[in-house]
Amino acid sequence: MDFQQNAAETTCHSRDGNSNQADRRNDKSYALAVVPYDEDKLSPFHLAERRFRLAGRELVIRQSWRELGVAAVVWDAAVVLGEYLESEVSLTDQTVIELGAGTGLTGMVAALQGAKVTITEREIALASLRSNVETNIPPGTTRHPVVIQELTWGQNLHHYPTSFHYVLGADIIYLKKTFQDLLKTLVHLSNCETVVLLGCKIRYERDTNFLKMLEEKFEVKEVHYDQRRDIRVYKAGSDMYWRNERNK
């Protein structure tokens, strides 16, 4: 798999400055800007749809930047993590959950590779997520049906098992106030055999601080770096998991 086959995408976190967007600033389900607004860098996010070649298929992703902001556009980290899964990870019949899935691109790649996938987002973005998944992988397309569920980090975690083989997240490390809940969620979903894979663009010191928090609960390694898009993939697992890996 050529990690460079999908076109480079903007990695600017920001929001449109119109009044509708400003009304959402107090909505917990709407993420805050983390870099200054730049219309040129944001232009791919304003496209109604974008196309990606992943898992042997063309995936057509509909975007809704003005309505839902960061939760309804495709970030570079989702593409890079999808490429990494396709090239480096055997997922047939593995149980996978994606956190903060946005458009669901990474979770769809996992499903197309034969995994049993649960794709999660907050309530406000579920309709957009479900539409993209149903358009690209309608029933019968994948080895296992895809489950789409609401998950707000740190809340109602008892509804979710602790037996996933893989936990995925693409560009979900950027808002400091969510870090404790995100870590709590990752710990809940993981057992001694679980692998956490995070696609990240490290923008600020706070992003590195979350990785330090993660290292208090897991052993963490950088396993891939996409230089062109400046995206890193981190693998986190229990001490037992890494011991088993080293003994293979």
C-alpha positions as CSV (number, residue, x, y, z in Angstrom):
1,M,0.0,0.0,0.0
2,D,1.4,3.4,-1.0
3,F,0.8,5.7,2.0
4,Q,1.0,8.7,-0.4
5,Q,-1.8,7.7,-2.8
6,N,-4.5,9.9,-1.3
7,A,-4.1,13.6,-1.9
8,A,-2.7,15.7,0.9
9,E,-5.4,17.5,3.0
10,T,-5.5,20.6,5.1
11,T,-4.8,19.9,8.8
12,C,-6.0,23.3,10.1
13,H,-8.3,23.1,13.1
14,S,-10.6,26.1,13.0
15,R,-14.2,27.2,12.5
16,D,-16.1,29.4,10.2
17,G,-16.7,32.8,11.6
18,N,-20.4,33.3,10.8
19,S,-23.1,33.9,13.4
20,N,-24.5,30.3,13.2
21,Q,-21.1,28.9,14.1
22,A,-20.7,31.4,16.9
23,D,-24.0,30.3,18.5
24,R,-22.4,26.8,19.0
25,R,-19.5,28.0,21.1
26,N,-21.2,27.1,24.3
27,D,-22.3,23.7,23.0
28,K,-20.2,20.9,24.5
29,S,-20.7,18.9,21.3
30,Y,-19.0,21.5,19.2
31,A,-15.2,21.6,19.3
32,L,-13.2,24.8,19.8
33,A,-10.8,26.3,17.3
34,V,-7.1,25.4,17.9
35,V,-5.4,27.4,15.2
36,P,-6.2,30.8,13.7
37,Y,-8.8,30.9,10.9
38,D,-7.4,30.6,7.4
39,E,-9.9,30.4,4.6
40,D,-7.4,29.0,2.1
41,K,-6.4,26.2,4.4
42,L,-10.0,25.4,5.2
43,S,-11.1,25.2,1.5
44,P,-11.2,21.3,1.4
45,F,-13.5,21.3,4.4
46,H,-16.0,23.4,2.5
47,L,-16.4,20.9,-0.3
48,A,-19.7,19.1,-0.2
49,E,-18.0,15.7,-0.8
50,R,-14.5,14.3,-1.1
51,R,-13.3,11.0,-2.5
52,F,-10.6,8.6,-1.2
53,R,-9.2,5.3,-2.4
54,L,-8.9,3.0,0.6
55,A,-9.4,-0.7,1.3
56,G,-9.8,-1.4,-2.4
57,R,-12.8,0.9,-2.8
58,E,-13.5,4.5,-3.6
59,L,-15.1,6.1,-0.6
60,V,-17.2,9.2,-1.1
61,I,-17.5,11.3,2.0
62,R,-20.1,14.0,2.4
63,Q,-19.0,16.9,4.5
64,S,-21.0,19.5,6.6
65,W,-18.5,22.0,7.8
66,R,-20.9,24.9,8.2
67,E,-23.5,22.8,10.1
68,L,-21.3,20.6,12.3
69,G,-17.8,21.9,12.1
70,V,-14.9,19.6,12.9
71,A,-17.1,16.5,13.4
72,A,-18.3,16.4,9.8
73,V,-15.1,16.8,7.7
74,V,-12.2,14.5,6.8
75,W,-9.0,15.2,8.6
76,D,-5.6,14.0,7.4
77,A,-5.2,11.8,10.5
78,A,-8.2,9.7,9.5
79,V,-6.7,9.1,6.0
80,V,-3.3,8.2,7.3
81,L,-4.7,5.9,10.0
82,G,-6.9,4.2,7.4
83,E,-3.8,3.7,5.1
84,Y,-1.9,2.3,8.1
85,L,-4.7,-0.2,8.9
86,E,-4.9,-1.3,5.3
87,S,-1.1,-1.8,5.0
88,E,0.0,-2.9,8.4
89,V,-2.9,-4.5,10.4
90,S,-4.8,-7.8,10.0
91,L,-8.4,-7.1,11.1
92,T,-10.4,-10.0,9.9
93,D,-13.0,-10.9,12.6
94,Q,-11.3,-8.6,15.1
95,T,-13.6,-6.4,17.2
96,V,-12.9,-2.7,16.7
97,I,-14.3,0.5,18.1
98,E,-13.6,4.0,16.7
99,L,-13.9,7.0,19.0
100,G,-14.9,10.5,17.8
101,A,-15.3,9.1,14.3
102,G,-16.6,12.2,12.6
103,T,-17.3,11.0,9.1
104,G,-16.4,7.4,10.0
105,L,-13.7,7.1,7.3
106,T,-11.2,5.1,9.5
107,G,-13.9,2.8,10.9
108,M,-15.2,2.1,7.4
109,V,-11.7,1.0,6.3
110,A,-11.6,-1.4,9.3
111,A,-15.0,-2.8,8.3
112,L,-14.0,-3.3,4.7
113,Q,-11.0,-5.3,6.0
114,G,-13.4,-7.8,7.7
115,A,-13.5,-6.4,11.3
116,K,-16.5,-6.3,13.6
117,V,-16.7,-2.5,13.9
118,T,-18.5,-0.1,16.2
119,I,-18.3,3.5,15.1
120,T,-19.1,6.1,17.7
121,E,-19.7,9.9,17.9
122,R,-21.6,12.4,19.9
123,E,-25.3,12.7,19.3
124,I,-25.1,15.8,17.3
125,A,-23.0,14.2,14.6
126,L,-24.6,10.7,14.4
127,A,-27.0,11.5,11.5
128,S,-24.1,12.7,9.3
129,L,-21.9,9.8,10.4
130,R,-24.7,7.2,9.7
131,S,-25.4,8.7,6.2
132,N,-21.8,8.4,5.2
133,V,-21.5,4.8,6.4
134,E,-24.7,3.7,4.8
135,T,-23.7,5.3,1.5
136,N,-20.3,3.8,1.3
137,I,-20.9,0.3,2.9
138,P,-24.6,-0.6,2.6
139,P,-25.8,-3.8,4.2
140,G,-24.1,-6.9,2.8
141,T,-21.0,-5.0,1.7
142,T,-18.8,-6.1,4.6
143,R,-18.1,-9.4,6.4
144,H,-19.8,-8.0,9.5
145,P,-22.5,-5.3,9.8
146,V,-21.3,-2.0,11.1
147,V,-22.7,-0.7,14.4
148,I,-23.1,3.0,14.8
149,Q,-23.6,4.3,18.4
150,E,-23.6,7.4,20.5
151,L,-20.6,7.7,22.8
152,T,-19.7,10.8,24.8
153,W,-16.3,10.2,26.3
154,G,-16.5,9.4,30.0
155,Q,-20.2,8.9,30.1
156,N,-22.3,5.7,30.3
157,L,-19.3,3.6,29.6
158,H,-21.0,0.6,31.2
159,H,-22.9,0.2,28.0
160,Y,-19.7,-0.7,26.2
161,P,-17.7,-3.9,26.7
162,T,-14.0,-4.0,27.7
163,S,-13.1,-6.7,25.2
164,F,-12.3,-4.9,21.9
165,H,-9.2,-6.0,20.1
166,Y,-8.6,-2.5,18.7
167,V,-9.6,1.0,19.7
168,L,-9.1,3.6,17.0
169,G,-9.0,7.4,17.1
170,A,-8.1,9.9,14.4
171,D,-7.2,13.4,15.5
172,I,-9.1,13.2,18.7
173,I,-6.3,14.7,20.8
174,Y,-6.7,18.4,20.6
175,L,-9.1,19.8,23.2
176,K,-7.6,19.8,26.7
177,K,-10.8,19.8,28.6
178,T,-11.7,16.4,27.1
179,F,-8.4,14.7,28.0
180,Q,-9.4,13.1,31.3
181,D,-12.7,11.7,29.8
182,L,-10.9,10.5,26.7
183,L,-8.3,8.6,28.9
184,K,-11.0,7.2,31.1
185,T,-12.8,5.9,28.0
186,L,-9.7,4.4,26.5
187,V,-8.9,2.6,29.8
188,H,-12.5,1.3,30.1
189,L,-12.5,-0.1,26.5
190,S,-9.2,-1.9,26.9
191,N,-8.1,-5.1,28.4
192,C,-4.6,-6.7,28.5
193,E,-4.9,-7.7,24.8
194,T,-6.3,-4.5,23.4
195,V,-4.4,-2.3,21.0
196,V,-5.1,1.4,20.8
197,L,-4.2,3.1,17.6
198,L,-4.2,6.9,17.4
199,G,-3.6,9.0,14.3
200,C,-2.4,12.4,15.5
201,K,-1.1,15.7,14.3
202,I,0.9,17.1,17.2
203,R,0.2,20.8,17.1
204,Y,0.8,22.0,20.7
205,E,2.4,21.1,23.9
206,R,-1.0,20.0,25.3
207,D,-1.1,17.3,22.7
208,T,2.2,15.9,23.9
209,N,0.9,16.2,27.5
210,F,-2.0,13.8,26.6
211,L,0.5,11.3,25.3
212,K,2.2,11.5,28.7
213,M,-1.1,10.9,30.4
214,L,-1.6,7.9,28.1
215,E,1.8,6.5,29.1
216,E,0.7,6.4,32.7
217,K,-1.9,3.7,31.7
218,F,-0.3,2.1,28.6
219,E,3.0,1.5,27.0
220,V,3.0,3.8,24.0
221,K,5.1,3.7,20.8
222,E,5.1,5.7,17.6
223,V,4.7,3.2,14.8
224,H,4.4,5.4,11.7
225,Y,5.1,8.9,10.6
226,D,3.6,10.4,7.4
227,Q,6.1,13.2,6.7
228,R,4.2,14.9,3.9
229,R,1.1,15.3,6.0
230,D,2.9,15.5,9.4
231,I,0.7,12.8,10.9
232,R,1.9,10.2,13.5
233,V,0.4,6.9,14.4
234,Y,0.8,5.8,18.0
235,K,0.2,2.3,19.2
236,A,-0.7,1.8,22.9
237,G,-1.1,-1.4,24.8
238,S,-0.7,-3.2,28.1
239,D,2.7,-4.4,29.3
240,M,1.5,-7.9,28.7
241,Y,0.6,-7.1,25.1
242,W,4.1,-5.6,24.4
243,R,5.8,-8.5,26.1
244,N,3.9,-10.9,23.9
245,E,4.9,-8.8,20.8
246,R,8.5,-8.9,21.7
247,N,8.4,-12.7,22.2
248,K,7.0,-13.4,18.7
